[in-house]
Amino acid sequence: MIKLHPETAQEIATLITGIDVAGIMYRGSPKNHQLAYWMAKEFKAIIKLTEEYGIPHGSYDTAKRCMEQDMYANAKL
């Protein structure tokens, strides 16, 4: 078994939690700008998880494609 450095393991766990939290938040967002913000947070975490840590995610291609759109790239609360 490969052991990760504790800081690396914590960052990966934080990203995975961030993906889950963002999903919960955008499903409950009544306004479109909030929806875009939380979806962008999820997309960014998916991209970082895949690109920085080499952990594949089924939505990586979608996340990359969506983050190229202004709606997500410039999303704010």
DAVENKA-V513911 format. One record per helix or strand of 2 or more residues. SS is the DSSP state (helix for helix, strand for strand). FROM is the first residue (numbers start at 0). LEN is the number of residues. If there is no record, write none. Layout:
BEGIN
ss=(SS,SS)
from=(FROM,FROM)
len=(LEN,LEN)
END
This chain:
BEGIN
ss=(helix,helix,helix,helix)
from=(5,31,59,69)
len=(22,22,8,4)
END
